[in-house]
């Protein structure tokens, strides 16, 4: 994934995909089987997509589903840090915890 795309929110990625394909909200919503107003909220980063929706979007636009999951998960972490007024140091601690938890599960 290119650097700029990593900094782009899921909603922005989705809007860019839709607009570059010259499709309306209504058209994409019908294809991925959600309400157009929900799709608009997702594009404005006011709602989070479900895993099923991410899969449908990836399939429709023929893009890597893993990249979309990376985008949405990084959005969630970034917003959580901002909402909690936390320091980015928390990412280092979280990384260590992930390694610890994975190790515990493998024992």
C-alpha positions as CSV (number, residue, x, y, z in Angstrom):
1,X,0.0,0.0,0.0
2,X,1.5,3.4,-0.9
3,X,2.2,5.9,1.8
4,X,-0.5,8.4,1.0
5,X,-3.2,5.6,0.9
6,X,-2.1,4.5,4.4
7,X,-2.8,8.0,5.7
8,X,-6.2,8.2,4.0
9,X,-9.2,7.2,6.0
10,X,-11.4,4.3,5.0
11,X,-14.2,6.7,4.1
12,X,-11.9,8.7,1.8
13,X,-10.6,5.5,0.2
14,X,-14.2,4.4,-0.4
15,X,-15.2,7.8,-1.8
16,X,-12.2,7.9,-4.1
17,X,-12.9,4.3,-5.4
18,X,-16.5,5.3,-6.1
19,X,-15.8,8.6,-7.7
20,X,-12.9,7.2,-9.8
21,X,-15.4,4.6,-11.1
22,X,-17.9,7.4,-11.8
23,X,-20.6,5.8,-9.7
24,X,-23.2,7.4,-7.5
25,X,-23.7,6.6,-3.8
26,X,-27.0,5.0,-4.8
27,X,-25.4,2.7,-7.4
28,X,-22.6,1.5,-5.1
29,X,-25.0,1.1,-2.2
30,X,-27.2,-1.1,-4.3
31,X,-24.3,-3.3,-5.4
32,X,-22.9,-3.8,-1.9
33,X,-26.4,-4.2,-0.5
34,X,-26.6,-1.3,2.0
35,X,-28.7,1.8,2.3
36,X,-27.3,4.8,0.5
37,X,-27.5,7.0,3.6
38,X,-25.3,4.4,5.5
39,X,-22.8,4.4,2.7
40,X,-22.7,8.3,2.8
41,X,-22.0,8.1,6.6
42,X,-19.2,5.6,6.0
43,X,-17.6,7.9,3.4
44,X,-17.8,10.8,5.9
45,X,-16.2,8.5,8.6
46,X,-19.3,8.8,10.8
47,X,-20.0,5.1,10.7
48,X,-17.8,2.0,10.6
49,X,-18.3,-0.7,7.9
50,X,-19.0,-4.3,8.9
51,X,-16.5,-7.0,7.9
52,X,-19.1,-8.3,5.4
53,X,-19.3,-4.8,3.8
54,X,-15.5,-4.6,3.6
55,X,-15.5,-7.9,1.7
56,X,-18.2,-6.8,-0.6
57,X,-16.4,-3.5,-1.4
58,X,-13.1,-5.3,-2.0
59,X,-14.8,-7.8,-4.3
60,X,-16.7,-5.1,-6.2
61,X,-13.8,-2.8,-6.7
62,X,-11.3,-5.7,-7.2
63,X,-8.9,-4.5,-4.5
64,X,-7.1,-6.3,-1.7
65,X,-9.5,-6.9,1.2
66,X,-6.5,-7.1,3.6
67,X,-5.6,-3.5,2.6
68,X,-9.1,-2.3,3.3
69,X,-9.0,-4.0,6.7
70,X,-5.6,-2.4,7.4
71,X,-7.1,1.0,6.6
72,X,-10.2,0.6,8.8
73,X,-8.3,-0.9,11.8
74,X,-5.7,1.9,11.6
75,X,-8.6,4.4,11.5
76,X,-10.1,2.9,14.6
77,X,-6.8,3.0,16.5
78,X,-6.1,6.5,15.5
79,X,-9.5,7.8,16.5
80,X,-9.3,5.9,19.8
81,X,-6.0,7.6,20.6
82,X,-7.4,11.0,19.7
83,X,-10.7,10.5,21.6
84,X,-8.8,9.4,24.7
85,X,-6.3,12.2,24.3
86,X,-3.6,9.5,24.7
87,X,0.0,9.8,23.8
88,X,1.3,7.8,20.8
89,X,3.6,6.0,23.3
90,X,0.5,3.8,23.8
91,X,1.3,2.2,20.3
92,X,4.6,0.9,21.6
93,X,3.0,-0.6,24.6
94,X,0.2,-2.1,22.5
95,X,2.8,-3.6,20.1
96,X,4.6,-5.3,23.1
97,X,1.3,-6.6,24.4
98,X,0.4,-8.1,21.1
99,X,3.7,-10.0,21.0
100,X,3.2,-11.1,24.6
101,X,-0.4,-12.3,24.0
102,X,0.6,-14.1,20.8
103,X,3.3,-15.8,22.8
104,X,0.9,-16.8,25.6
105,X,-1.5,-18.3,23.1
106,X,1.2,-20.4,21.4
107,X,2.3,-22.0,24.7
